């Protein structure tokens, strides 16, 4: 990382490949190209991303509404309690909001165990296991997107207790809206399996997994674009059909990237 700022301080003539010469006419063109790219990114972040979210969420709800209905009925038939589950999460600028999900656990599970859920948790219902594996339990969050609380792509929102553990640098993640999916979610798509083998689930999540996810999401936040959002959505749609888990396995033996970094 320290090499990146140094690169920007080197004159353009010294960064070119040997044998190539940057002319005085080409330098303004390169600068104009970078400026234009920056303007496009800024416009997308300020205006285009919200338009993309609203159109995308509305279309997705129309297409997925029959599936969402059948899933809700399956949840109601299997166990006592409502079909949907709401939980307080922290959104943009630290503003709390209630995230919507299809209920995948027994009614009142949040009062009968830890907030961290791992594979094999006895509180997860049979229907809930299928919903979690296919990520269909996240479909109701399309309503959060339409309400302006979330984006289609962005960092996953955390519960207030965990955001209090963010370091000052990590709190920059709260400068953007949380998302239904994102690069960190894709890399850690099987994190429940990884947590299942840990005795210290919550400690391991906060000191290792959460830190890695924040690093990935902060990189996304510095490079938000329509292309990146489309790429993450396509990867998310295909994720249930692609064997995964290799990304998270490396965390079992590697040390935390920033253990104890939280304030």
VMD Tcl script that draws the C-alpha trace (Angstrom):
set ca {
  {0.00 0.00 0.00}
  {2.85 2.41 0.79}
  {4.02 2.12 -2.78}
  {0.86 3.61 -4.24}
  {1.25 7.19 -2.93}
  {4.91 7.14 -3.99}
  {3.89 6.26 -7.53}
  {1.81 9.41 -7.82}
  {4.75 11.56 -6.81}
  {6.97 10.27 -9.61}
  {6.88 12.48 -12.74}
  {4.97 10.98 -15.66}
  {8.12 10.78 -17.79}
  {9.77 8.40 -15.31}
  {6.81 6.04 -15.09}
  {6.67 5.15 -18.75}
  {8.22 1.99 -20.13}
  {11.81 2.20 -21.36}
  {12.00 3.44 -24.93}
  {8.66 5.32 -24.75}
  {8.51 9.05 -24.48}
  {5.55 11.02 -23.21}
  {5.18 14.14 -25.31}
  {3.94 17.46 -23.99}
  {0.76 17.02 -26.02}
  {0.02 13.59 -24.53}
  {0.29 14.69 -20.89}
  {-2.80 16.96 -20.99}
  {-4.73 14.20 -22.77}
  {-3.90 11.70 -20.01}
  {-4.89 14.21 -17.36}
  {-8.16 15.00 -19.13}
  {-8.93 11.28 -19.39}
  {-8.41 10.80 -15.65}
  {-10.50 13.86 -14.85}
  {-13.33 12.63 -17.08}
  {-13.29 9.23 -15.38}
  {-13.45 10.96 -11.99}
  {-16.41 13.07 -13.09}
  {-18.29 10.00 -14.33}
  {-17.65 8.17 -11.04}
  {-18.78 11.16 -8.98}
  {-21.97 11.51 -11.05}
  {-22.78 7.82 -10.63}
  {-22.24 7.94 -6.87}
  {-24.36 11.09 -6.40}
  {-27.19 10.39 -8.85}
  {-26.81 7.29 -11.00}
  {-26.44 4.74 -8.20}
  {-29.79 5.68 -6.66}
  {-31.54 5.48 -10.03}
  {-29.88 2.12 -10.65}
  {-30.99 0.91 -7.21}
  {-34.63 1.92 -7.63}
  {-34.99 0.45 -11.12}
  {-33.06 -2.70 -10.21}
  {-34.96 -3.31 -6.96}
  {-38.35 -2.72 -8.61}
  {-37.60 -5.10 -11.48}
  {-36.16 -7.70 -9.10}
  {-39.26 -7.54 -6.88}
  {-41.57 -8.03 -9.86}
  {-39.58 -11.06 -11.02}
  {-39.00 -12.53 -7.56}
  {-42.41 -11.82 -5.99}
  {-43.82 -15.33 -6.70}
  {-40.67 -16.90 -5.21}
  {-40.82 -14.56 -2.22}
  {-44.48 -15.47 -1.65}
  {-43.79 -19.22 -1.77}
  {-40.83 -18.85 0.58}
  {-42.95 -16.88 3.06}
  {-45.65 -19.57 2.99}
  {-43.03 -22.29 3.57}
  {-41.68 -20.40 6.60}
  {-45.18 -20.04 8.08}
  {-46.03 -23.71 7.54}
  {-42.90 -25.06 9.18}
  {-42.72 -23.13 12.43}
  {-44.66 -20.77 14.66}
  {-44.06 -17.08 14.17}
  {-44.08 -14.43 11.42}
  {-42.70 -15.03 7.94}
  {-40.44 -12.00 8.10}
  {-37.76 -10.99 10.55}
  {-36.58 -7.46 11.34}
  {-33.34 -6.48 13.01}
  {-31.71 -3.15 13.81}
  {-28.61 -2.45 11.72}
  {-26.42 0.61 11.22}
  {-26.72 2.42 7.90}
  {-25.19 5.41 6.15}
  {-23.78 8.08 8.48}
  {-24.39 5.76 11.44}
  {-28.18 6.03 11.16}
  {-29.93 2.89 12.49}
  {-32.62 1.17 10.44}
  {-34.50 -2.12 10.47}
  {-33.33 -4.64 7.88}
  {-35.92 -7.07 6.50}
  {-35.32 -10.79 6.03}
  {-37.29 -13.97 5.66}
  {-37.25 -15.70 9.04}
  {-34.84 -18.64 8.94}
  {-34.75 -19.47 12.66}
  {-37.26 -20.41 15.32}
  {-39.36 -17.55 16.65}
  {-37.46 -15.58 19.31}
  {-34.10 -17.09 18.36}
  {-32.37 -13.73 18.85}
  {-33.20 -13.98 22.57}
  {-32.02 -17.59 22.90}
  {-28.45 -17.44 21.75}
  {-25.59 -15.40 20.28}
  {-26.01 -12.90 17.45}
  {-23.48 -14.84 15.41}
  {-25.00 -17.77 13.51}
  {-22.96 -20.74 12.30}
  {-23.79 -23.82 10.26}
  {-25.45 -26.46 12.40}
  {-27.07 -23.93 14.73}
  {-30.07 -25.71 16.25}
  {-32.13 -22.55 16.01}
  {-32.13 -22.67 12.19}
  {-35.21 -24.35 10.70}
  {-35.15 -26.82 7.79}
  {-36.64 -24.25 5.43}
  {-34.25 -21.69 6.88}
  {-31.23 -23.78 5.88}
  {-32.37 -23.77 2.27}
  {-33.11 -20.06 2.32}
  {-29.70 -19.27 3.81}
  {-27.85 -21.50 1.37}
  {-29.52 -19.88 -1.65}
  {-29.47 -16.39 -0.06}
  {-33.19 -16.05 -0.74}
  {-33.71 -14.93 2.86}
  {-32.20 -11.60 1.73}
  {-34.88 -10.91 -0.91}
  {-37.04 -8.71 1.40}
  {-34.14 -6.26 1.59}
  {-35.22 -5.07 -1.85}
  {-37.83 -3.12 0.12}
  {-35.00 -1.54 2.15}
  {-33.47 -0.45 -1.16}
  {-36.71 1.14 -2.35}
  {-37.02 2.93 1.00}
  {-33.57 4.43 0.47}
  {-31.99 2.67 3.46}
  {-29.84 0.30 1.43}
  {-28.26 -0.08 -1.98}
  {-28.20 -3.14 -4.21}
  {-24.41 -3.27 -3.84}
  {-22.40 -2.07 -0.86}
  {-20.95 -3.14 2.49}
  {-23.22 -5.41 4.50}
  {-24.79 -3.55 7.44}
  {-23.70 -4.65 10.90}
  {-25.57 -4.64 14.21}
  {-24.87 -1.60 16.43}
  {-22.79 -3.63 18.89}
  {-20.25 -4.48 16.22}
  {-20.03 -1.04 14.60}
  {-18.94 0.29 18.01}
  {-15.83 -1.85 17.57}
  {-14.84 -0.15 14.30}
  {-11.59 1.78 14.28}
  {-11.59 5.40 13.11}
  {-10.41 4.31 9.65}
  {-13.01 1.53 9.47}
  {-15.82 3.96 10.27}
  {-15.38 5.42 6.78}
  {-17.47 2.44 5.68}
  {-20.46 4.32 7.09}
  {-20.02 7.07 4.49}
  {-21.92 4.92 1.97}
  {-25.22 3.06 2.05}
  {-25.01 -0.60 3.03}
  {-25.87 -3.14 0.35}
  {-27.67 -6.41 -0.15}
  {-24.52 -7.82 -1.69}
  {-20.95 -6.71 -2.24}
  {-17.40 -7.94 -2.77}
  {-16.87 -8.85 0.89}
  {-20.13 -10.81 0.97}
  {-19.04 -12.78 -2.08}
  {-15.59 -13.57 -0.69}
  {-17.11 -14.70 2.62}
  {-20.21 -16.34 1.19}
  {-19.59 -19.48 3.28}
  {-18.56 -17.81 6.53}
  {-21.18 -19.77 8.52}
  {-19.33 -23.00 7.71}
  {-16.08 -21.46 8.87}
  {-17.63 -20.26 12.13}
  {-19.10 -23.70 12.81}
  {-15.65 -25.03 13.63}
  {-14.80 -22.28 16.12}
  {-15.40 -22.36 19.86}
  {-14.90 -18.58 20.07}
  {-17.33 -17.70 17.27}
  {-18.05 -14.09 18.20}
  {-14.44 -13.23 19.03}
  {-13.21 -14.82 15.80}
  {-15.82 -12.98 13.77}
  {-15.06 -9.56 15.26}
  {-11.26 -9.83 15.27}
  {-10.76 -11.69 12.00}
  {-13.70 -12.06 9.60}
  {-15.23 -8.64 10.19}
  {-11.83 -6.95 9.78}
  {-11.19 -8.72 6.47}
  {-14.65 -7.80 5.23}
  {-14.11 -4.16 6.16}
  {-10.82 -4.07 4.25}
  {-12.49 -5.44 1.12}
  {-15.50 -3.12 1.42}
  {-13.33 -0.05 1.97}
  {-11.57 -0.86 -1.30}
  {-14.96 -1.09 -3.02}
  {-15.99 2.27 -1.53}
  {-12.94 3.89 -3.11}
  {-13.80 2.44 -6.53}
  {-17.60 2.62 -6.79}
  {-18.80 2.48 -10.38}
  {-21.65 1.11 -12.47}
  {-19.32 -1.58 -13.82}
  {-18.35 -2.73 -10.31}
  {-21.99 -2.86 -9.21}
  {-23.09 -4.84 -12.26}
  {-20.19 -7.25 -11.76}
  {-21.08 -7.87 -8.11}
  {-24.75 -8.43 -8.92}
  {-23.94 -10.96 -11.65}
  {-21.53 -12.79 -9.35}
  {-24.16 -12.87 -6.60}
  {-26.80 -14.35 -8.91}
  {-24.38 -17.07 -9.96}
  {-22.88 -17.73 -6.52}
  {-25.41 -20.40 -5.36}
  {-24.56 -22.49 -8.42}
  {-20.77 -22.22 -8.09}
  {-18.88 -24.36 -5.54}
  {-17.33 -21.98 -3.02}
  {-15.66 -21.84 0.32}
  {-12.05 -21.60 -0.83}
  {-11.92 -17.92 -0.02}
  {-12.85 -18.32 3.62}
  {-10.78 -21.43 4.32}
  {-7.61 -19.38 4.29}
  {-8.83 -17.53 7.37}
  {-8.61 -20.65 9.50}
  {-4.83 -20.55 9.69}
  {-3.94 -16.95 8.85}
  {-3.76 -14.36 11.64}
  {-6.22 -11.47 11.84}
  {-5.33 -8.55 9.61}
  {-5.96 -5.98 12.34}
  {-6.80 -7.72 15.60}
  {-7.36 -5.21 18.34}
  {-7.67 -2.35 15.85}
  {-11.10 -1.31 17.04}
  {-11.36 1.67 19.35}
}
mol new
graphics top color blue
foreach p $ca { graphics top sphere $p radius 0.5 }
foreach p [lrange $ca 0 end-1] q [lrange $ca 1 end] { graphics top cylinder $p $q radius 0.2 }
display resetview
